[in-house]
Amino acid sequence: MRILIAEDEEQLSRAVAAVLTHTGYEVDTAPNGAEAVRLATEHVYDCMVFDIMMPVMDGIEALSRIRANGDVTPVILLTAKAEVEDRIQGLDAGADDYLTKPFAMGELAARIRSATRRKQSFTPKRLAMGNVSLDIEQQELKAVNSIRLAKKESSLLAYFLLNREKDLMPDEIFERVWGDDPEMDHDVVWVYVSYLKNKLFSVSADITITGEKAGPYRLSVKA
């Protein structure tokens, strides 16, 4: 799993990253909210941890911008403040959890585990981009026309829609969509990407998946 830590206190950022890396996470760090927004736009994360008080752009503004882009990755806010109004502001901006400094590293790790479990159990009913909508429960793809998708096609398209305009490598796609199937290999990603490209074309979608077999792949609105 990949975690993004946005924290301007360098020693704390290094300590948190070291603990989470030792726990088995892949960790990226950002010294301010603007850099966190850039990284969140370019990469896929399982959870993000933002300090509220940061230079350039604070954690709440960074969170608001990330949510405005349609990113539903769980976010935990860190703050030295404990006032109720600060918690309300953070939660209203789209935070999933709140942790007041100083905190125990074990508690942060537990909250990350809890947030990622909730993400894995959460399945939105409908996703949309451009003129395309995907009904996940019915596995129905709609644009000018409509078509039913196979279960893995629907799961793969949902993953692309949740990570639109990001470069996605075959390995990470395989882990998120087929990781529980030991009989499959990574070549299946290219096969299903090809299926989806054809089906998007068949419904006259104004979005498409670009990329060669080795990746990266990107879901974008057609030029």
SERO-4910 file (N, C-alpha, C, O; in steps of 0.05 Angstrom, whole numbers):
BEGIN
 pado doro    nc1    nc2    nc3   cac1   cac2   cac3    cc1    cc2    cc3    oc1    oc2    oc3
  Met    A     17    -24      0      0      0      0     17     25      0     40     25     11
  Arg    A      7     46    -12     22     71    -15      9     94      1    -15     98     -2
  Ile    A     25    107     17     15    128     35     28    155     27     52    155     21
  Leu    A     13    177     28     24    203     25     23    218     52      2    220     64
  Ile    A     46    228     61     48    244     85     54    273     78     75    278     65
  Ala    A     37    292     85     43    320     81     46    333    108     27    336    123
  Glu    A     71    341    114     78    351    141    102    369    137    123    361    126
  Asp    A    101    394    147    123    413    144    144    410    166    166    421    163
  Glu    A    138    397    188    158    392    208    176    368    199    167    345    199
  Glu    A    200    375    191    217    355    177    223    331    195    222    308    185
  Gln    A    229    335    220    235    312    237    211    294    241    214    269    240
  Leu    A    187    306    245    163    290    248    157    275    222    149    251    222
  Ser    A    160    288    199    155    275    174    173    251    170    164    230    161
  Arg    A    199    255    176    218    232    173    211    210    192    212    186    184
  Ala    A    203    216    216    197    195    236    172    179    228    172    155    229
  Val    A    151    194    219    127    180    210    133    163    186    124    140    184
  Ala    A    148    173    167    154    158    142    170    133    149    166    112    138
  Ala    A    189    136    168    205    113    176    189     91    188    193     67    182
  Val    A    171     99    206    154     79    220    136     65    200    133     40    200
  Leu    A    123     80    182    105     68    163    120     51    143    110     30    134
  Thr    A    143     59    135    160     43    116    167     17    130    166     -4    117
  His    A    175     18    155    182     -6    170    158    -25    173    161    -49    173
  Thr    A    134    -13    174    109    -29    176    102    -43    150     87    -62    149
  Gly    A    114    -33    128    109    -46    102     96    -29     81     91    -38     59
  Tyr    A     91     -3     88     79     15     68    101     28     51    124     31     59
  Glu    A     93     35     26    109     53     10    100     81     16     76     87     15
  Val    A    119     99     22    112    125     33    124    147     16    148    147      9
  Asp    A    108    167      8    117    192     -4    112    214     16     93    213     31
  Thr    A    129    235     16    126    257     34    124    284     18    135    286     -3
  Ala    A    110    303     30    107    330     18    111    350     41    100    346     63
  Pro    A    125    372     36    130    392     57    108    413     59    108    429     77
  Asn    A     89    412     41     67    432     41     43    421     26     45    401     12
  Gly    A     21    436     29     -4    426     16     -3    427    -14    -15    410    -27
  Ala    A     10    447    -26     12    449    -55     26    424    -67     17    414    -87
  Glu    A     48    416    -54     62    392    -64     45    367    -60     46    349    -76
  Ala    A     30    366    -38     12    344    -33     -9    341    -55    -15    319    -65
  Val    A    -20    364    -64    -40    364    -85    -28    354   -111    -40    338   -125
  Arg    A     -3    363   -117     10    354   -141     15    324   -141      9    310   -161
  Leu    A     25    314   -119     30    285   -117      4    269   -119      3    248   -132
  Ala    A    -17    278   -105    -43    264   -106    -55    264   -134    -69    245   -141
  Thr    A    -49    284   -149    -59    285   -177    -44    266   -195    -56    256   -214
  Glu    A    -19    261   -189     -2    244   -206     -2    215   -198      4    198   -215
  His    A     -7    209   -173     -3    181   -163    -28    171   -149    -46    186   -142
  Val    A    -29    145   -146    -51    132   -132    -42    125   -103    -21    112   -100
  Tyr    A    -57    133    -84    -51    128    -56    -74    113    -43    -97    115    -51
  Asp    A    -67     97    -22    -87     83     -7    -97     99     16   -120     95     26
  Cys    A    -81    118     26    -88    136     47    -69    160     47    -46    157     39
  Met    A    -80    183     55    -63    207     57    -66    219     84    -88    219     96
  Val    A    -44    229     95    -43    241    122    -33    269    119    -10    273    111
  Phe    A    -50    289    125    -43    317    122    -43    332    148    -62    331    163
  Asp    A    -20    347    153    -21    366    175    -38    390    166    -38    396    142
  Ile    A    -53    402    184    -69    425    176    -52    450    172    -55    464    152
  Met    A    -35    456    191    -19    481    190      7    476    174     26    466    185
  Met    A      6    483    148     30    480    131     33    506    115     14    520    110
  Pro    A     58    511    106     62    535     89     53    530     61     46    507     53
  Val    A     52    551     45     44    551     17     14    545     14     -1    561      2
  Met    A      5    522     24    -23    515     24    -28    497     48    -14    478     52
  Asp    A    -49    504     64    -54    488     88    -67    461     81    -76    457     58
  Gly    A    -69    444    100    -80    417     95   -109    417     87   -117    400     71
  Ile    A   -125    435     98   -154    435     92   -158    445     63   -175    433     49
  Glu    A   -143    465     54   -145    474     26   -135    452      7   -148    448    -13
  Ala    A   -113    439     14   -104    417     -2   -125    395     -4   -130    384    -26
  Leu    A   -137    388     18   -158    367     18   -182    376      1   -192    359    -14
  Ser    A   -190    401      3   -213    410    -13   -207    408    -42   -224    400    -58
  Arg    A   -182    415    -51   -175    413    -79   -174    384    -89   -183    378   -111
  Ile    A   -164    367    -72   -163    338    -79   -191    327    -82   -197    312   -101
  Arg    A   -209    333    -64   -237    324    -65   -251    336    -90   -267    322   -102
  Ala    A   -245    361    -96   -257    373   -120   -249    359   -146   -264    361   -165
  Asn    A   -226    345   -145   -218    330   -169   -231    302   -170   -225    287   -188
  Gly    A   -248    296   -151   -262    270   -151   -247    248   -136   -254    225   -138
  Asp    A   -225    255   -123   -208    235   -109   -221    228    -82   -226    246    -66
  Val    A   -227    203    -78   -241    194    -53   -222    179    -35   -231    165    -16
  Thr    A   -196    181    -39   -176    168    -22   -180    177      7   -183    201     12
  Pro    A   -180    159     27   -183    167     55   -161    187     63   -137    183     56
  Val    A   -169    208     78   -150    228     88   -153    231    118   -175    234    128
  Ile    A   -130    230    132   -129    235    161   -116    261    165    -94    266    154
  Leu    A   -128    279    180   -116    305    186   -102    305    213   -112    294    232
  Leu    A    -79    318    213    -63    321    237    -64    351    245    -62    368    228
  Thr    A    -66    356    271    -66    384    280    -58    386    309    -62    368    325
  Ala    A    -46    409    315    -40    415    343    -63    427    357    -63    430    382
  Lys    A    -84    434    342   -108    446    353   -128    425    360   -130    404    348
  Ala    A   -144    430    381   -163    410    390   -191    422    390   -210    409    399
  Glu    A   -195    447    381   -221    459    382   -241    445    364   -234    435    343
  Val    A   -266    445    373   -287    431    358   -290    444    330   -295    429    310
  Glu    A   -288    470    328   -291    484    302   -271    474    281   -277    471    258
  Asp    A   -246    470    290   -225    460    272   -232    432    262   -228    426    239
  Arg    A   -243    415    280   -250    388    271   -273    389    251   -273    375    231
  Ile    A   -293    406    257   -316    409    239   -306    418    211   -315    408    191
  Gln    A   -289    438    211   -279    449    185   -265    427    169   -269    425    145
  Gly    A   -248    412    183   -234    390    169   -253    368    158   -250    359    136
  Leu    A   -272    360    175   -290    340    166   -308    350    144   -315    334    125
  Asp    A   -316    375    145   -333    386    123   -317    387     97   -329    386     76
  Ala    A   -291    390     99   -275    391     74   -271    364     62   -261    362     39
  Gly    A   -278    343     77   -277    316     65   -258    297     80   -251    276     69
  Ala    A   -248    305    104   -230    287    119   -246    263    129   -270    264    134
  Asp    A   -232    240    131   -243    216    141   -238    211    170   -253    197    184
  Asp    A   -216    224    180   -209    220    208   -192    244    217   -183    260    200
  Tyr    A   -188    246    243   -175    269    255   -156    259    277   -165    242    293
  Leu    A   -132    269    279   -114    261    300    -99    286    311    -87    300    295
  Thr    A   -101    290    337    -89    314    349    -60    308    358    -55    288    371
  Lys    A    -42    327    352    -15    325    361    -13    332    391    -28    349    400
  Pro    A      6    320    406     23    298    398      7    272    398    -12    269    412
  Phe    A     16    253    381      2    228    379     22    205    379     46    208    374
  Ala    A     12    181    386     29    157    386     29    146    357      9    145    344
  Met    A     53    137    349     56    126    322     37    102    318     27     97    297
  Gly    A     34     87    339     17     63    338    -12     71    332    -26     56    318
  Glu    A    -21     93    344    -49    102    339    -52    111    310    -72    105    297
  Leu    A    -32    126    299    -34    134    271    -35    110    253    -51    109    234
  Ala    A    -18     90    258    -18     66    242    -45     51    243    -54     41    223
  Ala    A    -57     51    267    -83     38    270   -104     53    254   -122     41    242
  Arg    A   -103     79    255   -123     96    241   -120     92    210   -139     92    196
  Ile    A    -95     90    201    -90     85    173   -102     58    165   -115     55    144
  Arg    A    -97     37    181   -109     11    175   -139     12    174   -151      1    156
  Ser    A   -151     26    193   -180     29    193   -190     43    169   -210     35    157
  Ala    A   -177     65    161   -185     81    138   -183     65    112   -201     67     95
  Thr    A   -162     49    109   -159     34     85   -179     11     84   -188      3     62
  Arg    A   -186      0    107   -206    -21    107   -233    -10     98   -247    -23     83
  Arg    A   -240     14    107   -265     27     99   -265     32     69   -286     29     56
  Lys    A   -242     40     59   -241     46     30   -246     20     14   -260     21     -6
  Gln    A   -233     -2     23   -236    -27      9   -265    -37      9   -273    -51     -9
  Ser    A   -280    -31     31   -307    -41     33   -327    -22     20   -351    -30     17
  Phe    A   -318      2     13   -336     21      1   -337     18    -29   -317     19    -43
  Thr    A   -362     14    -40   -365     12    -69   -386     32    -78   -409     29    -72
  Pro    A   -378     54    -92   -398     73   -102   -416     60   -121   -409     41   -136
  Lys    A   -441     69   -123   -461     58   -141   -457     67   -169   -463     52   -188
  Arg    A   -448     92   -172   -446    103   -200   -422    122   -201   -417    138   -183
  Leu    A   -407    120   -224   -385    137   -229   -389    150   -257   -402    137   -274
  Ala    A   -378    174   -261   -382    187   -286   -358    203   -294   -343    212   -277
  Met    A   -354    206   -320   -333    223   -331   -340    229   -360   -348    211   -375
  Gly    A   -338    255   -368   -346    262   -395   -375    255   -399   -392    261   -382
  Asn    A   -381    242   -422   -409    233   -427   -414    204   -418   -434    192   -425
  Val    A   -396    194   -402   -397    165   -394   -406    163   -365   -398    179   -348
  Ser    A   -423    143   -360   -430    136   -333   -428    106   -330   -433     91   -349
  Leu    A   -419     97   -306   -417     69   -300   -434     62   -276   -429     73   -254
  Asp    A   -454     45   -280   -470     35   -258   -456     10   -248   -457    -11   -261
  Ile    A   -442     12   -225   -426    -11   -216   -442    -35   -208   -434    -57   -213
  Glu    A   -465    -30   -195   -482    -53   -186   -493    -68   -210   -493    -93   -210
  Gln    A   -502    -53   -231   -513    -66   -255   -492    -73   -276   -498    -86   -296
  Gln    A   -467    -63   -271   -445    -67   -290   -453    -57   -318   -447    -70   -339
  Glu    A   -466    -33   -318   -475    -22   -343   -459      4   -350   -457     22   -333
  Leu    A   -449      4   -374   -434     27   -384   -452     43   -403   -463     31   -422
  Lys    A   -454     69   -398   -472     85   -415   -457    110   -425   -441    122   -411
  Ala    A   -462    116   -451   -454    142   -463   -476    149   -482   -499    154   -474
  Val    A   -470    150   -508   -492    153   -528   -508    128   -529   -533    128   -532
  Asn    A   -494    105   -527   -507     79   -526   -500     66   -498   -487     79   -482
  Ser    A   -510     43   -493   -504     29   -468   -496      0   -474   -504    -11   -494
  Ile    A   -481    -11   -455   -472    -39   -458   -467    -51   -430   -460    -36   -412
  Arg    A   -471    -76   -427   -465    -90   -402   -435    -99   -402   -425   -108   -423
  Leu    A   -422    -97   -379   -394   -105   -377   -392   -130   -360   -410   -136   -344
  Ala    A   -371   -145   -365   -364   -167   -347   -355   -156   -320   -348   -132   -318
  Lys    A   -355   -172   -299   -349   -163   -272   -322   -150   -271   -319   -128   -260
  Lys    A   -301   -163   -282   -274   -151   -280   -272   -127   -298   -257   -108   -291
  Glu    A   -286   -126   -320   -286   -101   -337   -298    -78   -321   -287    -56   -322
  Ser    A   -319    -83   -306   -332    -62   -290   -313    -53   -268   -310    -29   -263
  Ser    A   -300    -72   -255   -281    -65   -233   -257    -49   -244   -248    -30   -231
  Leu    A   -247    -57   -267   -225    -43   -279   -232    -15   -287   -217      4   -283
  Leu    A   -255    -12   -300   -264     15   -308   -269     32   -284   -263     56   -284
  Ala    A   -280     21   -262   -284     36   -238   -258     46   -227   -256     69   -218
  Tyr    A   -238     29   -228   -211     37   -218   -200     60   -235   -188     79   -224
  Phe    A   -203     59   -261   -195     81   -278   -210    106   -272   -198    128   -271
  Leu    A   -236    104   -269   -253    128   -263   -246    141   -237   -247    165   -234
  Leu    A   -238    125   -217   -231    136   -191   -203    148   -192   -195    162   -174
  Asn    A   -188    142   -213   -160    152   -216   -156    164   -244   -136    161   -257
  Arg    A   -176    179   -252   -176    192   -279   -152    211   -282   -144    224   -263
  Glu    A   -142    212   -306   -120    230   -313    -95    224   -297    -78    242   -294
  Lys    A    -92    200   -288    -67    192   -274    -54    170   -291    -68    153   -303
  Asp    A    -27    169   -291    -13    148   -304    -12    124   -286     -2    125   -264
  Leu    A    -24    102   -295    -26     77   -279    -10     55   -292    -13     49   -316
  Met    A      7     42   -277     24     21   -287      9     -6   -285     -7    -10   -267
  Pro    A     15    -25   -303      1    -51   -302      4    -65   -276    -15    -78   -267
  Asp    A     27    -63   -262     31    -77   -237     12    -67   -216      0    -83   -201
  Glu    A      8    -40   -214    -10    -30   -193    -39    -36   -200    -55    -41   -182
  Ile    A    -46    -36   -225    -73    -43   -233    -79    -72   -227   -100    -78   -216
  Phe    A    -60    -89   -233    -63   -118   -227    -67   -122   -197    -85   -137   -189
  Glu    A    -51   -109   -181    -53   -112   -152    -80   -104   -142    -92   -117   -124
  Arg    A    -92    -82   -152   -117    -71   -142   -141    -86   -153   -162    -88   -139
  Val    A   -139    -97   -178   -163   -109   -190   -161   -140   -190   -182   -153   -188
  Trp    A   -138   -151   -193   -135   -180   -195   -118   -192   -172   -112   -216   -173
  Gly    A   -110   -176   -153    -91   -185   -133    -99   -209   -117    -82   -223   -106
  Asp    A   -125   -215   -116   -135   -237   -101   -138   -263   -118   -149   -283   -109
  Asp    A   -128   -262   -143   -131   -285   -161   -103   -296   -169    -91   -285   -187
  Pro    A    -94   -317   -155    -67   -327   -159    -64   -341   -187    -41   -346   -195
  Glu    A    -85   -346   -200    -83   -360   -226    -78   -341   -249    -73   -350   -272
  Met    A    -80   -315   -244    -77   -295   -266    -48   -284   -265    -35   -284   -245
  Asp    A    -39   -275   -289    -13   -261   -290    -18   -232   -300    -41   -225   -308
  His    A      2   -216   -301     -1   -188   -306     -9   -182   -335    -19   -160   -341
  Asp    A     -6   -201   -353    -14   -197   -381    -45   -192   -383    -54   -181   -403
  Val    A    -59   -202   -363    -89   -199   -364    -97   -169   -364   -118   -163   -374
  Val    A    -80   -152   -353    -87   -123   -352    -89   -112   -380   -108    -98   -387
  Trp    A    -70   -118   -397    -70   -108   -425    -94   -119   -440   -107   -105   -456
  Val    A   -101   -144   -435   -124   -157   -449   -150   -142   -441   -166   -135   -459
  Tyr    A   -153   -136   -415   -178   -123   -407   -178    -93   -414   -199    -82   -418
  Val    A   -155    -81   -414   -154    -53   -424   -163    -52   -453   -178    -33   -461
  Ser    A   -154    -71   -469   -163    -72   -497   -193    -76   -499   -206    -64   -516
  Tyr    A   -204    -94   -482   -233    -98   -482   -247    -71   -476   -266    -64   -490
  Leu    A   -238    -57   -455   -251    -32   -447   -249    -11   -469   -268      4   -473
  Lys    A   -226     -9   -482   -223     11   -503   -244      6   -525   -256     25   -535
  Asn    A   -247    -19   -532   -267    -26   -553   -295    -20   -544   -312    -10   -559
  Lys    A   -301    -25   -518   -329    -20   -509   -334     10   -505   -357     18   -510
  Leu    A   -314     25   -497   -318     54   -496   -323     65   -524   -340     83   -528
  Phe    A   -309     54   -543   -314     63   -571   -342     55   -580   -355     70   -594
  Ser    A   -351     31   -572   -377     21   -582   -401     37   -571   -422     38   -584
  Val    A   -397     51   -548   -419     67   -537   -415     96   -543   -429    113   -533
  Ser    A   -396    102   -561   -390    130   -570   -382    148   -546   -391    170   -543
  Ala    A   -365    137   -529   -355    152   -506   -336    174   -515   -322    171   -535
  Asp    A   -336    196   -500   -317    217   -505   -292    215   -487   -277    235   -485
  Ile    A   -289    192   -475   -264    186   -460   -252    161   -471   -265    145   -483
  Thr    A   -226    158   -466   -212    134   -476   -188    128   -458   -180    145   -443
  Ile    A   -178    103   -461   -155     94   -446   -131     94   -465   -132     81   -486
  Thr    A   -110    108   -459    -86    109   -475    -64     93   -462    -64     89   -438
  Gly    A    -44     85   -478    -21     70   -467    -16     44   -482    -35     32   -492
  Glu    A      9     36   -483     17     11   -495     17    -11   -474     12     -6   -450
  Lys    A     23    -35   -482     21    -59   -465     38    -55   -439     29    -63   -418
  Ala    A     62    -44   -441     79    -41   -417     70    -18   -399     82    -15   -378
  Gly    A     51     -2   -408     41     20   -392     59     44   -395     79     43   -410
  Pro    A     53     66   -382     29     70   -365      4     73   -381      5     80   -405
  Tyr    A    -19     69   -368    -45     74   -380    -57     99   -367    -51    105   -344
  Arg    A    -74    112   -382    -87    136   -372   -115    138   -383   -119    135   -407
  Leu    A   -135    144   -366   -162    149   -375   -165    179   -378   -163    194   -358
  Ser    A   -171    188   -402   -173    217   -408   -196    223   -426   -206    205   -440
  Val    A   -205    248   -425   -225    257   -445   -210    259   -472   -188    269   -473
  Lys    A   -223    251   -493   -211    252   -520   -205    281   -527   -220    299   -522
  Ala    A   -182    284   -541   -174    311   -550   -194    320   -571   -190    342   -581
***
